[in-house]
Amino acid sequence: MATLDRQDPEYLYVAMGPRETAAGALAVLAYVSWLRGQGTQSDERLALAKACVPCHAHVRAVSAMIRATSVAVVAADLDLSWKPVKG
């Protein structure tokens, strides 16, 4: 099973679902990547989301948040940043 903690391409299966659903799910994945400080991945997933439904409200909201700063404040703070789950 793929999770957000793994970089497996399987969890992008959402792109194979209905376009409206895929757009929202890909926007969430873009936001998670952004929180981790993975700007390139975030941009790629947001581009896929926009390709599904360009005017999707969730896609526009995530895009605005991501464009507001180059990296999430959380990703830049070692105490708050995402760390892989061990075990």
C-alpha positions, 0 to 999 in steps of 0.5 A, a space after each residue: 500500500 502506498 502512503 504519503 510517506 513513500 515516494 512511490 508513483 502508485 499513490 498518483 492513481 488518483 489521476 486515473 479517477 474522475 477529473 473533478 475528483 482527481 483535481 482535488 486529490 492532486 491539489 492535496 498532494 501538491 500541498 503536502 509536497 509543498 509542506 515538505 519543501 518539495 517545490 518541484 513535485 508540488 508544481 508538477 502535481 498542481 499542473 496535473 490538477 489544473 489540467 484536470 479542472 482548471 477552475 477547480 476551487 481547491 486547485 485555485 486555493 492551493 495554487 494561491 497558497 503555494 505561490 505566496 511563498 517559495 517554501 512552506 514556513 513549516 518546511 523551513 523550521 526543523 522543529 516543525 518540518 515533516 520527518 519520515 515515520 520510522 518503523 
